[in-house]
């Protein structure tokens, strides 16, 4: 456990932050007014996604929809297309729902954690981040970076996620009433740039002298985590169905579930056992003469690895199936997730 008084730790971190803060497109500069819309949008985008990946998406979103009311007025399909490639598409659906609810209530976000958590897509961490950064509420904001920093500072050796409650309590004792948002962002920046997962730069850290993990020689081993079970592999066959007019069949996935509401090329269910082409043909939207392309499309989800084979078939204008016929040269106009973009690249490369 760190022996330094909380007030000294807080002062040291904020002094470091004032000199070394990252400049990010959603972050207000010193003296600027904080925009809750930009804070909320960035926090939703940053869930399970890196800063580097989020920056171009964030900038495109605020250019197209500069206010919560503008985003609320957009169609869901527009939002899904703008989100395509960022992953975890349930976030985009909840983002749109939340924007409409906030806009209907006058366009202002609530300023406390309890009310924020009642909005779609906002959980405990995101509510704390918005409350602290946008509204100056003294809430402990504990993301992955802050978990790592605090577990090392206080030498917490219990594995995550069980240690999360204790870490949140320890961080809460450090949050200053006058600069809670700056403290939250300072702790995030420290974890992102100095107290990194591997080879932490302890010599640059404002908490180095007080870090119990460093003093015990265990900082680089923290935080400890439970061993994850190996990810299973699932298999499927996706149907690349084209017509002579240069179109391909797309359909929309169900709103709930993985890749919910996004467009896809029809496919079999995804299962642990491999599919034969004969089996897969029974799942196809049309009865066609199928040809399997060489190779597979591989994509990693959080809980499983997916391997897809691609079956090619040609349809006539008289054959009808549920979905839409999209022009091959305009596929980017549809809300295709990264997985389906991979399928399209594979099919266009191997089938022609």
N, C-alpha and C positions, 0 to 999 in steps of 0.2 A: 504494500500500500504506500502511495506517495505521502511523504511527510510534510510537504509544502502546504501552507494554508490555501484554501480555495481562492481567496481574493488575489493572492500572489500569482497563482496559476492563470487565473482569468486575465489579470493585467499583462502578464508576459505574452499570452497568446494574442490578445488584441493589439499589443504593440507590434508584434511580428506581422499581424495581418495588415495593419496600417501601412507597412512598408512593402509587403510582398503579395498583396491580394491579387487574385487572377481577374483579368478583365473579361467578362463574359456578356454576351448580348442581352441576357435577361436580368443582369445584375445592375442595380442603380449605382452610379458613381457617388463618391462623397459629396453631400450637399444636394443631390438629386432626389426628387420624390419617387418613392417606390411604387411601382404599378402592380397591384395585386393580380391583374390579369396575366402579366408576363411571368410573375412568380409561379402562379398556378399552372400555366401552360408548360413552363420549363420543368416543374416538379413532376407532372404527369409524364412528360416525354422521357425524363431521366430515370424513371422506374425501370430497373433491370437493363439499362442502356448506358453507354459511355457518353461522356461530354463531347468527345470528338464526333461521334455519330449523330448526336442531337443538334449540334450547332446549325448545320445547313437546313435541317427540317424546321427548327425554330424560326430561323430568319425568313424562310419561305412562308411559314404560317402567318407571322405577324405582318409581313408585307401584304399578304392576300387578305387577312382578317385582322386588322390592327386593334380591334376592340372585342369585348365579350359579346356585344350585340351583333357585330358583323359575323362572328363565328356562329352565333345562334341562328342567324338568318340563312346560313349555308345549308345545302342539302347534305344528308348523310353520305351519299355517294361521293360528293366532292371532297368531304373530309377524309373518307377512306382512301381515295385516290392520292390525296396529298400525303397521307400517312404511309402509303405502301412502301415497303422496304424497311420500315422502322421496327416492325415486329410487335408481338403481343397486341393483337388488333382489338381485343376487348377494351384496351385503353382508349382507342379512338372512338368507339361507340359510346363509352361512358363520358368521354370528353365532350362529345356533341350533346348528349343528354344533360350534362351538368351545365353547359353553356346556355341551353334553352331554359333550364330552371332558374338560373341566376338572372338571365335577361328578363324573364317574366316577373321576377320579384323586384325589378327596378335596376338591375345591372350591377349591383354591388355585392361582393362576397361577404358572408358573415365573418366576424373578426375573432371568433373564439373556436377552440378545437372541437367542442361538442357539436356546435352547429355545422362546422365544416365537414365533420365526419358523416353527417346525414346526407351529404351530396354524393351523387354517383361517382365512383372511381377514387374517392378520397378516403384512405385508411388512416390509421393512427400516425404513421410517420409523415405522410403528406400533409395531414391536418396540422401537425406540430410545425412543420417547415413553413407553411403558409402563415400560420398565426405568428410565428416568431419573425420571419423575414418581411412579410407584408404589413403586419400590424403591430410589431413590437411587443408581442406577448412573451412572457418569460417561459417558453416551452422548451424542453430538452429535445433536440433534433438529432436522432441517432440513425444515420445511414451506415452502409458498410465501411466507409472511411472512418467514421466516428467510432464505430465498434472497434476497429483495429487500433486507433489511437488511444482510446480510453482503456482497452484491455491491456495495452502495454504500459500506459502511464500508471495504472493501479495494479499491475501484475495479476490480472484476473485469469486464472488458469482453468476455470470451469469451461467446458466446450460450449460453443454456440449450437443451437439457438437457446439452450437453457440459461446461459449467462446474460441474455439480453435484458431481462428485468433489472438485474443488479447493475449492469452498465448504464442503463437509462437513469437509475437513481443516482449513480456517481456523477454522471454528466449534469443532471439537474442541479446538483449542489454547486456547480461552477457557473451556471447561467447568470449573467448580471442583469439586474432589472432595467438598466439604462440602455444596453446595447445587445439585446438577445439575438436579433437577426444577424448582426455582425459576428457575434460569437459562433452562431451556428455555421455561418459560411467560412469563418476562420478555421473551425475544426475540420470541416470538409476539405478545405484547401490544404491544411497540414497533412491530412491523410493522403491526398491525391498527389502532392508534390514532394513531401519530405518523409513522412512516416509510411512509406510504400510497403506493399506486401513482401517484396524481396529487397534485400540490401537497403534498409532504411538509412537515410542520411542523418544519423543522430547528431553529428557535429553541427548541423544547421538548425536543429530543432530548439525552439524556445523553451521546451519542457525537458530538455536533455538532463539537466542537473537534478531534476526531481522525478525522473522516470524510474519507477520501481522495476519495471521489466528490464530496462537497460542496466540498472545497478545489479540486478540478479543474473545478468547474462542470458536472459531468456526472451528478450524483446522480439527477436526475429522469428520465434516459434509461436507467437501470439498473433491473433486469437486462435485458440484451438477449436477445431470443428469435429463433429461426428463424421465418421466415415460414410461416404455416400455409397449406396448400392450401385452396381454397374447398370448403365442404361440399357434397357432391352432394345432390340432392333425390330422394327415393324416393316412390313412389305406391302406393296400395292402395285397395281397396273393402272396407268393413267391413259385416257383415250384421246388421241390427237385426231379429231374428225374434221376434215376439210372439205370444201366444195370448190368447184372449178372457178367460181367467181372470186377466189382469193380470200375466203373467209374460213374461220375456225369456230367450233362450237365452244361456248362458255356457259357456265351456269353459276348461280349464286349459292354459296354455302349457307346453312342455317344460321340465324342470328346468334344463337347460343352455341358455345363450344369453341373448339380450336379454329382459328382463322374465321371466326364468325362474321357473317355479312360480306366477306370478300368474294371476289370472282375466282373461279377455278376452271380448269379443264376437267371434265367428268372423270371419275376414277372409281375403282373398286373400293370397298372399305380397307382400312389399313390394319393389318393383323400381324401376328408374330410369325406365322408360317408363310412361306413363299406361295405365290399364285401360279398356276399354269394358265396358258392362254385360253384353253378350253373353259376352265372355271371362270376366268375373268369375263369371257364373252357373254356369259349369262347375266353379268352385272352392267353390261354396256347399255347406253341409251338407245342405240340403233343396232340392227342386225346387219353387220358389214363383213367384208372379207378383211380380217385383221392381219397385220404384219408387225412383229416385234422389232423395234430398233435395237441395234447393238448398244451395250453399255447401260448404265443406270444413272438416275438422278439421286444424289444423296443430300440429305438435309438434316441438321440436328435441331431437335426441339429440347425443351428443358428436361423432360422426363423420358425421352426415347429418341433413338436414331431412326430415320425413315429412309428406306431405299425404294425408289419407284422405277419400274420399267415403263417404257412408252410404247403403246400399241397404236399404229397408224391405220386409218381407214378413210376411204373417200365416200362422201354422201352425195346424193342427187338432190336437186331443188324440190323434188316431190316428197322427200323423206323429212319428217318433222320430229323434233325432240324438244323437251323442255330446256329452255335456255335462250341465249342470243347468239347470233352469228356475227362475229367480230372480224373486221378486216385485219389481215396479217400485218399490214404496214401501219396499223393504228392500235396495236395492243396496249401501248403505253397510256391510252386514253381510258383504260379500264382499271379498276381497283384490284390489280393482281399482286398478291403477296410475293415475297422473295422466292418462296418455293416454286410458285407457278411461273415466275420469270425464268428460273432455272430450267423448268420443263420446256418452256418455249425456246430457249436458246439451244437446248439439246435436240429438240425436234427439228428446228430450222437447220441445224447443222448436219444432222444425220439422215433426214428424210428426203433431202433434195440434192 
